[in-house]
Amino acid sequence: MAKYNGTNGAVKIGATSVGEINKWEFSREVSPVMGRAFGATIETAAAGVAKCTGTISGFYDPNDSGGQDAIVAGATVALDLYLDGTASSDDYHEFTAVLITDTSVSVENDNYVTFSASFHANALPTLETVA
């Protein structure tokens, strides 16, 4: 079983690396469809509609051209989330289209300025390997 070291994780919007990222995550969820037949004593569940949402966060860099500045609420982008770097044979989750649903910038005394963004995927991701 592969084990990954998160220190080399990365994010790309299209072919452009997003700078200063220190965390990404996503989750997949399926809403159950519930039902029972007449006379049944237990309700049954079947897989319903799937959805996938996630977040990206890091240190704010307004000069990250094509990277952070492409992460705008309302934008639909191609998104790749790398597990352990972007070199040949490294694995990543590929999203063909995600809608950026919100973005925020946070300033805290005695700390770096940070940003975060949330997204909703328009399709489930595929696990790919860098060629």
DSSP file (Angstrom, degrees, kcal/mol; ACC not computed):
  #  RESIDUE AA STRUCTURE BP1 BP2  ACC     N-H-->O    O-->H-N    N-H-->O    O-->H-N    TCO  KAPPA ALPHA  PHI   PSI    X-CA   Y-CA   Z-CA
    1    1 A M              0   0    0      0, 0.0     2,-0.1     0, 0.0     0, 0.0   0.000 360.0 360.0 360.0 133.5    0.0    0.0    0.0
    2    2 A A        -     0   0    0      1,-0.0     2,-0.4     2,-0.0     0, 0.0  -0.450 360.0-160.5 -73.4 143.1    1.3    3.4   -1.0
    3    3 A K        -     0   0    0     -2,-0.1     2,-0.3     2,-0.0    -1,-0.0  -0.986   8.1-154.1-123.1 137.6    2.0    6.0    1.7
    4    4 A Y        -     0   0    0     -2,-0.4     2,-0.7     2,-0.0    80,-0.1  -0.850  12.4-139.8-115.0 147.2    2.3    9.6    0.9
    5    5 A N    >   -     0   0    0     -2,-0.3     3,-1.6     1,-0.1     4,-0.1  -0.928  14.2-150.1-102.5 113.0    4.1   12.5    2.6
    6    6 A G  G >  S+     0   0    0     -2,-0.7     3,-1.6     1,-0.3    -1,-0.1   0.582  82.0  85.3 -62.1 -10.9    1.8   15.5    2.5
    7    7 A T  G 3  S+     0   0    0      1,-0.3    -1,-0.3    77,-0.1    77,-0.1   0.712  92.3  46.9 -66.7 -16.9    4.8   18.0    2.5
    8    8 A N  G <  S+     0   0    0     -3,-1.6    77,-0.7    75,-0.3    -1,-0.3   0.275  81.9 131.0-106.8  10.6    5.0   17.6   -1.3
    9    9 A G    <   -     0   0    0     -3,-1.6     2,-0.3    75,-0.3    74,-0.2  -0.178  33.9-177.3 -58.8 157.6    1.3   18.0   -2.1
   10   10 A A  E     -A   82   0A   0     72,-1.3    72,-2.8    75,-0.2     2,-0.4  -0.968  20.3-143.3-153.7 165.2    0.4   20.5   -4.9
   11   11 A V  E     -A   81   0A   0      7,-0.4     7,-2.9    -2,-0.3     2,-0.4  -0.998  12.7-170.6-135.5 138.2   -2.5   22.1   -6.7
   12   12 A K  E     -AB  80  17A   0     68,-2.3    68,-2.5    -2,-0.4     2,-0.6  -0.991  16.3-154.0-128.4 140.9   -2.8   23.0  -10.4
   13   13 A I  E >  S-AB  79  16A   0      3,-2.7     3,-2.2    -2,-0.4     2,-0.3  -0.964  81.3 -42.2-104.8 113.0   -5.5   25.0  -12.1
   14   14 A G  T 3  S-     0   0    0     64,-1.7    66,-0.1    -2,-0.6    63,-0.0  -0.525 125.5 -28.0  60.6-126.8   -5.3   23.7  -15.7
   15   15 A A  T 3  S+     0   0    0     -2,-0.3     2,-0.5    -3,-0.1    -1,-0.3   0.405 119.3  99.7 -97.1   0.8   -1.5   23.4  -16.3
   16   16 A T  E <  S-B   13   0A   0     -3,-2.2    -3,-2.7    50,-0.2     2,-0.2  -0.773  70.6-129.7 -97.8 127.5   -0.6   26.2  -13.9
   17   17 A S  E     -B   12   0A   0     -2,-0.5     2,-0.6    -5,-0.2    -5,-0.3  -0.470  16.9-133.1 -69.9 141.1    0.7   25.5  -10.4
   18   18 A V    >   -     0   0    0     -7,-2.9     3,-0.6    49,-0.2    -7,-0.4  -0.872  27.8-135.1 -95.9 123.6   -1.0   27.4   -7.6
   19   19 A G  T 3  S+     0   0    0     -2,-0.6    42,-0.1     1,-0.2    45,-0.1  -0.366  71.4  17.4 -81.7 156.5    1.6   28.8   -5.2
   20   20 A E  T 3  S+     0   0    0      1,-0.2    39,-2.7    38,-0.1     2,-0.3   0.669  75.2 158.1  65.7  23.1    1.8   28.8   -1.5
   21   21 A I  E <   +C   58   0A   0     -3,-0.6    37,-0.3    37,-0.2    -1,-0.2  -0.580  14.8 168.9 -76.8 137.7   -0.8   26.0   -0.9
   22   22 A N  E     +     0   0A   0     35,-2.3     2,-0.3     1,-0.3    36,-0.2   0.396  63.8  23.3-126.2  -0.8   -0.5   24.3    2.5
   23   23 A K  E     +C   57   0A   0     34,-1.7    34,-2.7     2,-0.0    -1,-0.3  -0.938  51.8 168.7-162.4 140.6   -3.7   22.2    2.5
   24   24 A W  E     +C   56   0A   0     -2,-0.3     2,-0.3    32,-0.2    32,-0.2  -0.980  10.1 166.6-143.7 153.5   -6.3   20.7    0.2
   25   25 A E  E     -C   55   0A   0     30,-2.2    30,-2.3    -2,-0.3     2,-0.3  -0.980   8.8-176.2-159.2 153.9   -9.1   18.3    0.9
   26   26 A F  E     -C   54   0A   0     -2,-0.3     2,-0.3    28,-0.3    28,-0.3  -0.983   7.7-157.0-148.2 159.8  -12.2   16.9   -0.8
   27   27 A S  E     -C   53   0A   0     26,-2.9    26,-1.9    -2,-0.3     2,-0.4  -0.992   8.4-144.5-139.1 147.8  -15.0   14.6    0.1
   28   28 A R  E     -C   52   0A   0     -2,-0.3     2,-0.3    24,-0.2    24,-0.2  -0.884  22.1-179.9-108.9 142.5  -17.4   12.4   -1.9
   29   29 A E  E     -C   51   0A   0     22,-2.7    22,-2.7    -2,-0.4     2,-0.5  -0.995  17.0-156.9-143.4 145.3  -20.9   11.9   -0.7
   30   30 A V  E     -C   50   0A   0     -2,-0.3    20,-0.2    20,-0.2    19,-0.1  -0.992  17.7-138.3-123.9 125.1  -24.0   10.0   -1.9
   31   31 A S  E     -     0   0A   0     18,-2.6    17,-1.3    -2,-0.5     2,-0.2  -0.679  27.0-125.3 -78.9 129.4  -27.5   11.0   -0.8
   32   32 A P  E     -C   47   0A   0      0, 0.0     2,-0.6     0, 0.0    15,-0.2  -0.482   8.2-142.0 -76.8 146.7  -29.6    8.0   -0.1
   33   33 A V  E     -C   46   0A   0     13,-2.9    13,-1.9    -2,-0.2     2,-0.3  -0.950  25.5-154.8-102.5 121.3  -32.9    7.4   -1.7
   34   34 A M  E     +C   45   0A   0     -2,-0.6     2,-0.3    11,-0.2    11,-0.2  -0.727  25.3 140.8-103.6 146.7  -35.2    5.8    0.9
   35   35 A G  E     -C   44   0A   0      9,-2.0     9,-3.2    -2,-0.3     2,-0.3  -0.986  24.4-163.7-170.4 165.1  -38.2    3.6    0.4
   36   36 A R        -     0   0    0     -2,-0.3     2,-0.1     7,-0.2     7,-0.1  -0.977  24.3-118.6-155.6 150.8  -40.2    0.6    1.5
   37   37 A A    >   -     0   0    0     -2,-0.3     3,-2.3     5,-0.2     5,-0.1  -0.473  50.6 -77.3 -83.8 159.0  -42.9   -1.5   -0.1
   38   38 A F  T 3  S+     0   0    0      1,-0.3    -1,-0.1    -2,-0.1     3,-0.1  -0.342 121.5  15.4 -54.0 132.5  -46.4   -1.8    1.4
   39   39 A G  T 3  S+     0   0    0      1,-0.3    -1,-0.3    -3,-0.1     2,-0.1   0.287  92.0 136.7  85.4 -10.6  -46.3   -4.1    4.4
   40   40 A A    <   -     0   0    0     -3,-2.3    -1,-0.3     1,-0.1     3,-0.1  -0.404  45.3-153.6 -69.4 147.2  -42.5   -3.9    4.7
   41   41 A T  S    S+     0   0    0      1,-0.1     2,-0.4    -3,-0.1    -1,-0.1   0.418  74.6  47.4-102.4   0.0  -41.2   -3.5    8.3
   42   42 A I  S    S-     0   0    0     -5,-0.1     2,-0.3    -7,-0.0    -5,-0.2  -1.000  76.8-126.0-143.5 141.1  -38.0   -1.8    7.4
   43   43 A E        -     0   0    0     -2,-0.4     2,-0.3    -7,-0.1    -7,-0.2  -0.606  27.1-148.2 -80.6 141.9  -37.0    1.1    5.1
   44   44 A T  E     -C   35   0A   0     -9,-3.2    -9,-2.0    -2,-0.3     2,-0.4  -0.801   2.8-143.4-112.5 156.6  -34.3    0.4    2.6
   45   45 A A  E     -C   34   0A   0     -2,-0.3     2,-0.3   -11,-0.2   -11,-0.2  -0.929  13.7-176.5-120.4 142.2  -31.7    2.7    1.1
   46   46 A A  E     -C   33   0A   0    -13,-1.9   -13,-2.9    -2,-0.4     2,-0.2  -0.937  41.4 -87.6-129.8 156.2  -30.3    2.9   -2.4
   47   47 A A  E     +C   32   0A   0     -2,-0.3     3,-0.1   -15,-0.2   -16,-0.0  -0.446  51.5 175.7 -65.8 130.6  -27.5    5.1   -3.8
   48   48 A G  E     -     0   0A   0    -17,-1.3     2,-0.3     1,-0.3    -1,-0.1   0.166  46.2 -15.5-106.6-134.9  -28.9    8.5   -5.0
   49   49 A V  E     -     0   0A   0    -18,-0.1   -18,-2.6   -17,-0.1    -1,-0.3  -0.552  62.9-143.5 -78.8 134.0  -27.2   11.5   -6.3
   50   50 A A  E     -C   30   0A   0     -2,-0.3     2,-0.3   -20,-0.2   -20,-0.2  -0.650  18.7-178.8 -93.4 152.3  -23.4   11.8   -5.7
   51   51 A K  E     -C   29   0A   0    -22,-2.7   -22,-2.7    -2,-0.3     2,-0.4  -0.985  13.2-158.1-145.9 157.9  -21.6   15.1   -5.0
   52   52 A C  E     +C   28   0A   0     69,-0.5    69,-2.9    -2,-0.3     2,-0.3  -0.983  17.2 168.7-139.8 124.1  -18.0   16.0   -4.4
   53   53 A T  E     +CD  27 120A   0    -26,-1.9   -26,-2.9    -2,-0.4     2,-0.3  -0.889   5.0 159.6-130.8 161.7  -16.9   19.2   -2.5
   54   54 A G  E     -CD  26 119A   0     65,-2.0    65,-2.6    -2,-0.3     2,-0.3  -0.972  25.6-123.4-166.2-179.3  -13.6   20.4   -1.2
   55   55 A T  E     -CD  25 118A   0    -30,-2.3   -30,-2.2    -2,-0.3     2,-0.4  -0.960   7.3-161.5-137.9 155.3  -11.4   23.2    0.0
   56   56 A I  E     +CD  24 117A   0     61,-2.4    61,-2.5    -2,-0.3     2,-0.3  -0.992  19.6 171.6-131.5 138.3   -8.0   24.6   -0.9
   57   57 A S  E     +CD  23 116A   0    -34,-2.7   -35,-2.3    -2,-0.4   -34,-1.7  -0.985  10.6 121.8-147.3 160.2   -6.0   26.9    1.5
   58   58 A G  E     -CD  21 115A   0     57,-2.1    57,-2.4    -2,-0.3     2,-0.4  -0.958  61.1 -36.1 177.9-161.9   -2.6   28.5    1.8
   59   59 A F  E     - D   0 114A   0    -39,-2.7    55,-0.3    -2,-0.3     2,-0.1  -0.747  65.9-109.0 -89.9 131.0   -0.6   31.7    2.2
   60   60 A Y        +     0   0    0     53,-2.1    53,-0.2    -2,-0.4    -1,-0.1  -0.352  39.6 172.7 -65.3 130.5   -2.1   34.6    0.2
   61   61 A D    >   -     0   0    0    -42,-0.1     3,-1.7    -2,-0.1     7,-0.2  -0.819  13.8-173.4-139.8  96.7   -0.1   35.7   -2.8
   62   62 A P  T 3  S+     0   0    0      0, 0.0    -1,-0.1     0, 0.0    -2,-0.0   0.635  85.6  59.8 -67.2 -11.8   -1.8   38.3   -5.0
   63   63 A N  T 3   +     0   0    0      1,-0.1     2,-2.0     2,-0.1     0, 0.0   0.255  67.8 115.8 -99.1  11.7    1.0   38.0   -7.6
   64   64 A D    X > -     0   0    0     -3,-1.7     5,-1.6   -45,-0.1     3,-1.5  -0.553  59.4-155.4 -81.7  78.3    0.4   34.3   -8.3
   65   65 A S  T 3 5S+     0   0    0     -2,-2.0    -2,-0.1     1,-0.3     3,-0.1  -0.353  72.4   0.3 -64.0 123.8   -0.6   34.9  -11.9
   66   66 A G  T 3 5S+     0   0    0     -2,-0.2    -1,-0.3     1,-0.2   -50,-0.2   0.270 129.6  66.5  82.3 -12.1   -2.8   32.1  -13.2
   67   67 A G  T X 5S+     0   0    0     -3,-1.5     3,-1.6   -55,-0.1     4,-0.4   0.675 114.5   5.6-101.3 -98.1   -2.7   30.3   -9.9
   68   68 A Q  G > 5S+     0   0    0      1,-0.3     3,-1.6     2,-0.2    -3,-0.1   0.863 128.1  59.8 -59.7 -35.7   -4.3   31.9   -6.9
   69   69 A D  G 3 <S+     0   0    0     -5,-1.6    -1,-0.3     1,-0.3    -4,-0.1   0.626  98.6  59.4 -72.8  -8.2   -5.7   34.7   -9.0
   70   70 A A  G <  S+     0   0    0     -3,-1.6     2,-1.4    -6,-0.3    -1,-0.3   0.543  83.6  88.9 -87.8  -9.3   -7.7   32.1  -11.1
   71   71 A I    <   +     0   0    0     -3,-1.6     2,-0.4    -4,-0.4    -1,-0.1  -0.695  58.9 150.6 -92.2  87.8   -9.4   31.0   -7.9
   72   72 A V    >   -     0   0    0     -2,-1.4     3,-2.6    31,-0.0    28,-0.3  -0.963  54.2-102.5-124.1 133.4  -12.4   33.3   -8.1
   73   73 A A  T 3  S+     0   0    0     -2,-0.4    28,-0.2     1,-0.3     3,-0.1  -0.329 111.0  24.7 -55.7 129.3  -15.9   32.7   -6.7
   74   74 A G  T 3  S+     0   0    0     26,-3.3    -1,-0.3     1,-0.4     2,-0.2   0.202  94.1 123.0  98.3 -13.7  -18.1   31.8   -9.6
   75   75 A A    <   -     0   0    0     -3,-2.6    25,-3.0    25,-0.2     2,-0.5  -0.545  52.7-145.8 -80.8 145.4  -15.3   30.5  -11.9
   76   76 A T  E     + E   0  99A   0     23,-0.2     2,-0.3    -2,-0.2    23,-0.2  -0.967  31.4 167.2-109.5 124.2  -15.3   27.0  -13.3
   77   77 A V  E     - E   0  98A   0     21,-2.3    21,-2.5    -2,-0.5     2,-0.4  -0.901  42.0-109.6-134.7 158.1  -11.8   25.6  -13.6
   78   78 A A  E     -     0   0A   0     -2,-0.3   -64,-1.7    19,-0.2     2,-0.4  -0.773  43.4-164.6 -82.8 136.1  -10.0   22.3  -14.2
   79   79 A L  E     -AE  13  95A   0     16,-2.1    16,-3.0    -2,-0.4     2,-0.4  -0.988  16.8-170.6-133.9 130.6   -8.4   21.3  -10.9
   80   80 A D  E     -AE  12  94A   0    -68,-2.5   -68,-2.3    -2,-0.4     2,-0.6  -0.987   6.5-162.2-120.8 129.0   -5.6   18.8  -10.1
   81   81 A L  E     -AE  11  93A   0     12,-2.5    12,-2.7    -2,-0.4     2,-0.3  -0.939  12.7-152.6-114.0 111.1   -4.8   17.9   -6.5
   82   82 A Y  E     -AE  10  92A   0    -72,-2.8   -72,-1.3    -2,-0.6    10,-0.2  -0.662   8.8-159.8 -91.2 135.0   -1.4   16.2   -6.2
   83   83 A L  S    S+     0   0    0      8,-2.0   -75,-0.3    -2,-0.3   -74,-0.2   0.874  85.1   0.0 -79.9 -40.3   -0.7   13.8   -3.3
   84   84 A D  S    S-     0   0    0      7,-0.6   -75,-0.3     1,-0.6     3,-0.2  -0.198 119.9 -52.1-151.2  48.5    3.1   13.8   -3.2
   85   85 A G        -     0   0    0    -77,-0.7    -1,-0.6     1,-0.1    -2,-0.2  -0.344  52.4 -93.8 105.0 174.2    4.5   16.1   -5.9
   86   86 A T  S    S+     0   0    0     -2,-0.1    -1,-0.1   -77,-0.1     3,-0.1   0.120  76.5 118.7-117.0  17.5    4.2   16.7   -9.6
   87   87 A A  S >  S-     0   0    0     -3,-0.2     3,-2.1     1,-0.2    43,-0.3  -0.310  78.7 -65.1 -81.3 168.2    7.1   14.5  -10.9
   88   88 A S  T 3  S+     0   0    0      1,-0.3    43,-0.2    43,-0.2    -1,-0.2  -0.245 123.5  18.7 -52.8 136.2    6.8   11.5  -13.2
   89   89 A S  T 3  S+     0   0    0     41,-2.7    -1,-0.3     1,-0.3     2,-0.2   0.381  91.5 133.0  79.1   0.2    4.9    8.6  -11.6
   90   90 A D    <   -     0   0    0     -3,-2.1    40,-3.2     1,-0.1    -1,-0.3  -0.570  53.2-125.7 -79.4 146.7    3.3   10.8   -8.9
   91   91 A D  E     + F   0 129A   0     38,-0.2    -8,-2.0    -2,-0.2    -7,-0.6  -0.635  31.9 170.0 -93.8 148.9   -0.4   10.4   -8.3
   92   92 A Y  E     -EF  82 128A   0     36,-2.4    36,-3.4    -2,-0.3     2,-0.6  -0.990  35.1-116.2-152.8 157.5   -3.1   13.1   -8.4
   93   93 A H  E     -EF  81 127A   0    -12,-2.7   -12,-2.5    -2,-0.3     2,-0.5  -0.865  31.8-152.7 -96.4 123.7   -6.8   13.5   -8.4
   94   94 A E  E     -EF  80 126A   0     32,-3.1    32,-1.9    -2,-0.6     2,-0.5  -0.868  12.0-172.6-104.9 124.6   -8.1   15.1  -11.6
   95   95 A F  E     -E   79   0A   0    -16,-3.0   -16,-2.1    -2,-0.5     3,-0.2  -0.969  11.1-159.9-111.4 119.9  -11.3   17.2  -11.7
   96   96 A T  E    S+     0   0A   0     -2,-0.5     2,-0.3     1,-0.3    -1,-0.1   0.835  79.4   4.3 -70.6 -31.0  -12.3   18.2  -15.2
   97   97 A A  E     +     0   0A   0     26,-0.2    25,-2.7   -19,-0.1    26,-0.4  -0.900  64.3 174.8-157.1 124.8  -14.5   21.0  -13.9
   98   98 A V  E     -EG  77 121A   0    -21,-2.5   -21,-2.3    -2,-0.3     2,-0.6  -0.980  25.7-134.6-126.6 145.4  -15.1   22.5  -10.5
   99   99 A L  E     -EG  76 120A   0     21,-2.8    21,-2.1    -2,-0.4     2,-0.7  -0.874  19.4-134.0 -95.0 122.5  -17.1   25.5   -9.6
  100  100 A I  E     - G   0 119A   0    -25,-3.0   -26,-3.3    -2,-0.6    19,-0.3  -0.688  25.8-176.6 -74.9 116.5  -15.4   27.8   -7.1
  101  101 A T  E     -     0   0A   0     17,-2.1     2,-0.3    -2,-0.7    18,-0.2   0.775  58.2  -7.2 -93.3 -28.4  -18.2   28.5   -4.6
  102  102 A D  E     - G   0 118A   0     16,-1.1    16,-2.4   -30,-0.0     2,-0.3  -0.977  54.1-163.6-162.4 156.0  -16.5   30.9   -2.2
  103  103 A T  E     - G   0 117A   0     -2,-0.3     2,-0.3    14,-0.2    14,-0.2  -0.965  10.0-177.1-137.1 154.2  -13.1   32.5   -1.4
  104  104 A S  E     - G   0 116A   0     12,-2.5    12,-2.3    -2,-0.3     2,-0.4  -0.995  16.2-151.3-151.3 153.9  -11.8   34.3    1.6
  105  105 A V  E     - G   0 115A   0     -2,-0.3     2,-0.4    10,-0.2    10,-0.2  -0.982  17.2-160.9-123.3 137.7   -8.6   36.1    2.8
  106  106 A S  E     - G   0 114A   0      8,-2.9     8,-2.4    -2,-0.4     2,-0.5  -0.975   7.2-166.5-127.2 132.3   -7.7   36.2    6.4
  107  107 A V        +     0   0    0     -2,-0.4     2,-0.4     6,-0.2     6,-0.1  -0.970  11.9 177.7-117.1 128.0   -5.4   38.6    8.2
  108  108 A E    >   -     0   0    0     -2,-0.5     3,-1.3     3,-0.2    -2,-0.0  -0.994  36.2-103.9-132.1 137.0   -4.3   37.8   11.8
  109  109 A N  T 3  S+     0   0    0     -2,-0.4     3,-0.1     1,-0.3    -2,-0.0  -0.314 105.6  10.0 -57.5 136.5   -1.9   39.7   14.0
  110  110 A D  T 3  S+     0   0    0      1,-0.2     2,-0.3     0, 0.0    -1,-0.3   0.814 117.0  86.9  62.0  34.4    1.6   38.0   14.2
  111  111 A N  S <  S-     0   0    0     -3,-1.3    -3,-0.2     3,-0.0    -1,-0.2  -0.965  83.4 -86.5-151.7 166.6    0.8   35.6   11.4
  112  112 A Y        -     0   0    0     -2,-0.3     2,-0.4    -3,-0.1    -4,-0.2  -0.395  46.4-105.3 -71.0 152.9    0.9   35.2    7.6
  113  113 A V        -     0   0    0    -53,-0.2   -53,-2.1    -6,-0.1     2,-0.3  -0.682  47.4-165.4 -75.6 132.2   -2.0   36.4    5.5
  114  114 A T  E     -DG  59 106A   0     -8,-2.4    -8,-2.9    -2,-0.4     2,-0.3  -0.777  13.9-159.1-120.6 162.5   -3.9   33.3    4.4
  115  115 A F  E     -DG  58 105A   0    -57,-2.4   -57,-2.1    -2,-0.3     2,-0.3  -0.948   6.4-173.5-134.0 158.5   -6.6   32.5    1.8
  116  116 A S  E     -DG  57 104A   0    -12,-2.3   -12,-2.5    -2,-0.3     2,-0.3  -0.986   1.9-169.6-147.9 156.3   -9.0   29.7    1.3
  117  117 A A  E     -DG  56 103A   0    -61,-2.5   -61,-2.4    -2,-0.3     2,-0.3  -0.995   9.7-149.1-145.0 145.9  -11.5   28.6   -1.3
  118  118 A S  E     -DG  55 102A   0    -16,-2.4   -17,-2.1    -2,-0.3   -16,-1.1  -0.870  17.6-169.2-112.9 150.4  -14.3   26.0   -1.5
  119  119 A F  E     -DG  54 100A   0    -65,-2.6   -65,-2.0    -2,-0.3     2,-0.4  -0.958  19.6-149.7-139.3 158.9  -15.3   24.2   -4.6
  120  120 A H  E     -DG  53  99A   0    -21,-2.1   -21,-2.8    -2,-0.3   -67,-0.2  -0.993  26.7-134.5-125.6 120.2  -18.1   21.9   -5.9
  121  121 A A  E     - G   0  98A   0    -69,-2.9   -69,-0.5    -2,-0.4   -23,-0.2  -0.520   5.3-152.5 -78.6 140.4  -17.1   19.4   -8.5
  122  122 A N  S    S+     0   0    0    -25,-2.7     2,-0.3    -2,-0.2   -24,-0.1   0.469  86.2  16.5 -88.2  -3.1  -19.2   18.9  -11.6
  123  123 A A  S    S-     0   0    0    -26,-0.4   -26,-0.2   -71,-0.1    -1,-0.2  -0.959  95.1 -90.8-158.2 155.2  -18.0   15.3  -11.9
  124  124 A L        -     0   0    0     -2,-0.3   -28,-0.2     1,-0.1    -2,-0.0  -0.421  51.3-108.1 -68.5 147.1  -16.3   12.9   -9.6
  125  125 A P        -     0   0    0      0, 0.0     2,-0.4     0, 0.0   -30,-0.2  -0.281  23.2-139.3 -74.0 160.9  -12.5   13.0   -9.8
  126  126 A T  E     -F   94   0A   0    -32,-1.9   -32,-3.1    -2,-0.0     2,-0.6  -0.932  17.8-121.5-115.5 146.4  -10.3   10.3  -11.3
  127  127 A L  E     +F   93   0A   0     -2,-0.4     2,-0.2   -34,-0.2   -34,-0.2  -0.788  41.7 176.9 -87.5 120.6   -7.0    9.1   -9.8
  128  128 A E  E     -F   92   0A   0    -36,-3.4   -36,-2.4    -2,-0.6     2,-0.4  -0.723  24.9-134.2-120.4 168.0   -4.3    9.7  -12.4
  129  129 A T  E     -F   91   0A   0     -2,-0.2   -38,-0.2   -38,-0.2     2,-0.1  -0.991  29.6-111.1-125.3 133.4   -0.5    9.3  -12.6
  130  130 A V              0   0    0    -40,-3.2   -41,-2.7    -2,-0.4   -40,-0.0  -0.413 360.0 360.0 -62.4 130.6    1.9   11.9  -14.0
  131  131 A A              0   0    0    -43,-0.2    -1,-0.2    -2,-0.1   -43,-0.2   0.483 360.0 360.0 -71.9 360.0    3.4   10.6  -17.2
